[in-house]
């Protein structure tokens, strides 16, 4: 005999289950086979839409098992490849050396790694394995097999535990080994994507859509993007459906010891996704050699052409006025959202660029914050007449659906910035 809750329509059951905790959902699903079936969709979509994995054997094995499940595999839409950081691997080695499982409280536990003998010892070996194998099949094959099983996966996120965009760009000799490991893991993930035949819509090295200094990221060394031509051709096929690409890159690594054309690799990877609608480029804004960041952005501005680009976000960049104007004009017909943060203009002025925005762009959203320029005034302040958050300019025409309002706000910003520049020139005289 059916209970009252079992006689409710599926829609009402879904509305009720949404407000239950995980423990209450588990208890409810054990009441009867019918309730198990009725709550399965909501339960699986809530707790299985995102799968977090490292590239260690135990974690990948669990991912493959989930991909083989006849019902749960179709719920997964996001694969979060969250690598352990350098300190985590040091803690794992210490635990493995002691050989007590679960480890004593005096030892630092590592997130994502179960406190069993197999998990800790296998995960501990990954660092050395990626250094000694140019074709790491123990990583590529299970990951590609899992991706094949997740027929509805749309997003892959690649990042490092605890690392943010605010991370230190200067690394020690020991940490340089980890950077090489990180690049090898990135290449292995791309290889798995190519072999699996999965058609992604989003690939990101940054967690979240709002970019801030503390945004969790991977901060890949620029050399990780220097891929051979055959690999780039395969990547172009794999990224044919990609709509969103978010990159976080370290340009300071190796100092002046770099080969000619080192900055082109990043542009080549971006160009492989010819159908991109959203592009985010995050560079570390804390290094003392901004000309490396300038070289990367200059190459992107001069070579990139994405006919469907709607949203462009730049963080921590160094750029010349003419290069930025060239990039904007190339994508003026499609661009709808422009966000520039913590960026320095090496030549020219933001006032000139704002005039170009007003004349050539028909934006829905313009956000400019924490901008600098080599010309006076050095630090850009918007509306310096007492309005709060004067270091930020945020114009969102979508809120009132009026493009004329966007133009009006831009005119106000231009007038305010021109007045500030004039006052600065007078004070210098």
N, C-alpha and C positions, 0 to 999 in steps of 0.2 A: 504494500500500500504506500502510495506516495505521500510524503510530508508536504506541509504547506509551502515551504520554500522551493521544493522540487516542482511544484505546479506553477511557479511564477514564470513569466516569459524570460527568455535569454537576456533581453536588454536590461530588465530590472535586476537580474542576478549580477550582471556585469557592473551595474551602478552600485550595488551593495558591496561586492567583493573589493572594489577599488579602495574603500575606506578601511579595510581590514589589514592588520599587521601580518607579517610573514608567518608568524607562529599560528595566528588565527586562521589564515588561509590553509595552512597545512592540516590543521585539525578539521576544518570543514571538508576538505577533499577526502578525508578518511571516513567520512560518515557513510557514504554509499557510492556505488559505481556510477550512479546517475549524476550525483553532485560532483564527482571527480571529473566526469565528462563535461558537465555544464561550466565548470570553473577552469577548465584546462587552458582555454584560449587566453583568458585574462591573466592567468598565472604565468604562462609561458612568455607572453608578450612583455610582462612586467619584469621578469627575472632572467629571461634568456635572450632578450633583444641585443644585449651587449655581452661579449665574451672577452675577458682579460686573459692574456697569456704572456709568458716570457718565451724565449726561444730554446729553453732547456728541454731535454727529452721528456721528463715527466709532465710538464705543462703542455707540451705539444701533443702528447699521447691523450691527455684528457680532452683537448680540443678536437682531435680526430674522432674520439668516441662520441662527442656531442654532435659532430657533423654527420655521423652515421645513424643517429636516432631518427626514426621515420617522421616524428612529429616536431621535436624540438629544433631540428636543423633548419626548418623553414622559418622559424621565429627570429633567427639571428640576422641582424642588419648591420652591426658594427663589430669589427674585430679590433681590440685595443692591444697592440703589441707594446707592452710596458716593460722595458728592460731594467735590470738592476743597475745601480750606479757603482762607481769604483769602490766606494766604502762598503757597499753591500757585499761585494765579492770578497773583500778582506774579512768581513765578519763570517761569511760562509766558510772560508778556509780555516778560520780559528775554530769554528764549531766542528768541522770535519776532523781537524787535528785532535781535538779533545775526544771526539768519538762517543759522546753521551747524547742519547735521543730520548725524549726531547732535551734540548740543551739546558745547562744550569742557568739560573737567573742572572748570574754575573756576565753572561755572554749576551750580546745584542742580537735580538731576533730580527730576521729579515722578512719584510712583507712579501706576500705572494708565494713564498716557499714554505711548504709544509714541513713540520719538524720530524720527518722520518728519515731513516738512513739513506734510502734511494733518492729521494728528492734533493736533499742537501748535497750529497756527493755528486750526483749527476749534474745539478745546476752549477756546482763549483767548477766542473770540468769544461763548461761551455766557453769560458774565456780563452783557455789554451787551445781548445778545439778550433775556434774560429781563426786563430792565428796560424795554425799549422795546416789548415786545409783550404786550398784556393777554391775548391768546389764543395762547400759544406753540405753534402747530400743529407746528412742526418737532421739538418734544419729545413732545407728547401723541400725535400720530398714530403715529409708529413704536413708541413704548412700548406703546400699546394694541394695535397689530398683533402685537407680540411676545407680549404676554400672552394673546392669543387663540390663538396657536400653541402655547403651553405649557399643554396641557390638564390637566396634573397639578400645576400650581403651587399651593401651599398657603400660602406665606409670602412677604410682601414686607417687607424691612427697609430703612429709610431713615435714613442716618446721614452723618456728616461725617468725612473723613479726619483722624485724630489728635485729634479733639475728645472730651473726656470730661465727665462730670457735674461735675468739679472745675474746669471752665473759668471764666475770669474773667467775672462778670456785668456788669462795667462796660466798655462798648465805646466806641471813638473814633468820630469822624465818618466816617472812611473805612470802618471795620468796620460801621457802620450800613448802608452801601450793601450790604454782603454779607448782613446779616440780612434785608434786603428781598428779595434774590436767593434766599435760602434759603426764605423763605416762599412765593415764587412757584414754586419747584421743588416744594415740598410740595403746593401746590394743583394743579400740573400732574400729579403722580403720582396724586393722588386722582382727577383728571379722567380719566386714562388707565384707572384701575381701573374707573370707572363705564362708560366707553365700551366697554371690552373685554368686559364681562359676566362676568368671572372671579369665581368664588366662593371668596374667601380664607377661611382658618381663622385666620390670624395676621397682624397688622400691627404692626410695632414700630419705635420710634425709638431703641431701646437694643440693643446687642449683648450676647447672653448672658442667662441667667436669674438669675444672682446679681448683685444690684445693689450696687456699691461706688462710692466717689468717683471711681475711675479707670475706671469702665465707659464704654466707647465709645458715643457717643450723637450726637443731632442738636441737642439744646438749642434747640428752636424757640421763637421769641418768641410770647408769648400771642396777639398779633394775627393770627397765621397761622391760628388756629382760628375767627376771626370770619367765618364763611362765610354767604352769603345763603341764605334759606329754600329756594328751589328746588334749590340745590345740596345742601343737607342732606337733602332728600327723596330725591334721587337716590342720595346716599350711604347712606341707610337701606336702600335696595334692594340696593346693592352689598355692604353689610356684613351682610346678613341671615344669612349662615352663619358670621360671624366668631366665633371662640371665645376668642381671646387678643388683647388690646390693651395695648401698652406705650408710654407717652408720657414724653418728657423735655421740660420746659418752662421757659423763662426768664420770670419775672414782673416783674423789675426794670426792663426796657426802657421808655424814655420817662418814667420817674419819675412825677410826678403829672399829666402831660399825657396823659390818656386819657378816652375817652367813657364816659358812664354805661352800665352793664351790660357793661363790657369782660370781666368774669370769667365771663360766661355761655357764651361760645363754646366753651370746653373741655367743659363739661357737655353741650352740644348734640351735639358730635362723639361723645362717649362714649355718649350715649343713642341715637345712630343704630345702634349695634351692640346690639340688644336681646337677642341670644342669647349675650352674653358669659359665659364661665365663668371667665376670668382677666383681672384688671385690675391694671396697674402704673402708678402715677403718681410720677414723679420730678421734684422741683423743686430748683433750685439753692439749696443751704443756705449760701451764702457771701455773700449780699447783706446790705446794712445796713437794708433796709426789709421786715421780715418780714410786715408787715400786708398786703402784696400777695399773698404766698403764703397767708396766712390767708383772704383774700377768695375765692381760687380754691377752696380746700378747703371753706370754708363753703358755697359754692354747690353743690358736688358733694354734700356730705353732706345738704343740705336738699332737693335736687331729684332725685337719682339713685335709680332703682329698677330693678335688674337681677335678675329672678326666678331666673335660672340661675347666678348668680355663686357660684363655689366657692373662688376664690383671690383675695385682695386684698393688694396690696403697696404701701406708702407709703414714700417716701424724701424726706428734706429738707423735710418739710411743717411747717406751723404750724397748730394746730387747737385749737378749744375743746372742753372735756369733753362738753358736751351735744350738740354737733354730731357728734362721733365716736360717741357712744353711739347717736344717732339712726341713723347710717349702719349701725352694727353690728346694731342691732335690726331694721332694715328687711330685712337679708339674713341674719338668724340661721338661718332654716330651711334655707338652701342652703350657707352658708359653711363650708368645711372647712379652709382654710389662711389664716392671717393673719400677715403679716410687716410690721413697722413699724420703720423705721431712721432715725436722725439726725433725729428729729422732736421738736418742742417743743410742749408743752401750754400754751396761752396762759391758760386759766382751768381751775380744777379740779385734780385730782391723778390721777396714774397709779394710785394705790392704789384709788380709787373705780372707775376703768375696769376694773381687774383683777377686781374683785368682779362687775362686769357680765359680763365674759368667763366667769367661773366659773358664774354663774347661768343665762345665756341661750345660751351657745354650746356646741356639741358638736364641737370641733375635732379634726382629726388632727395639725395642726402649728401651733404658736404660736412666733414668733420676735420678740423685742423687743431692740433694741440701740441704744446711744448715745442714750438718751432724756433730755429735759430738761423742766422745768416751771417756771413762774413762782413757784409756791408752794415752800416749803421742804420737803425739801432740793432745791436747784436741779438738781443732776445726779443721775440715778437710778442707784443701785448695787444689783445683785441679790446676795443672800447675801454681805454684807460681812464674812464671818468667815474669810477667807483662801482661799476657793475662787478658782481662776484665772478670768480673763475675767468678772469680776463686773459688767462693763458690758453683758454679754449674757445674755439669758434665752432658752434654746432648749429647747422641750418638743415632742418628736416621738413621738406615741402610736403611729405606724405601725410603729415598730421592735419594739414588744412587743404590738401589737394589743390594747391595754387602755385603754379610756376612763377607767376608775377611776384609773389611774396618772396620766393627764392632770389630773384633778381634784385628786389628791393633790399633784402638783408645783405646781399653781396655788396651793393652800392654803399650801404652804411659802413660795412667793414672796410671797404676800400677807402672811404673818406676818413675814417678813424685812423687807419694805418698811415695814410698820407700825412695827416695832421701830426701824428707821432713822429714820423720821419723828419718833417719840417721843423718841429720843435727841437729835435735832437741836433739837427744841423745848425740851428740858431744858437743853441747852448754851446756847441763846439767853437763857433766863431767868437 
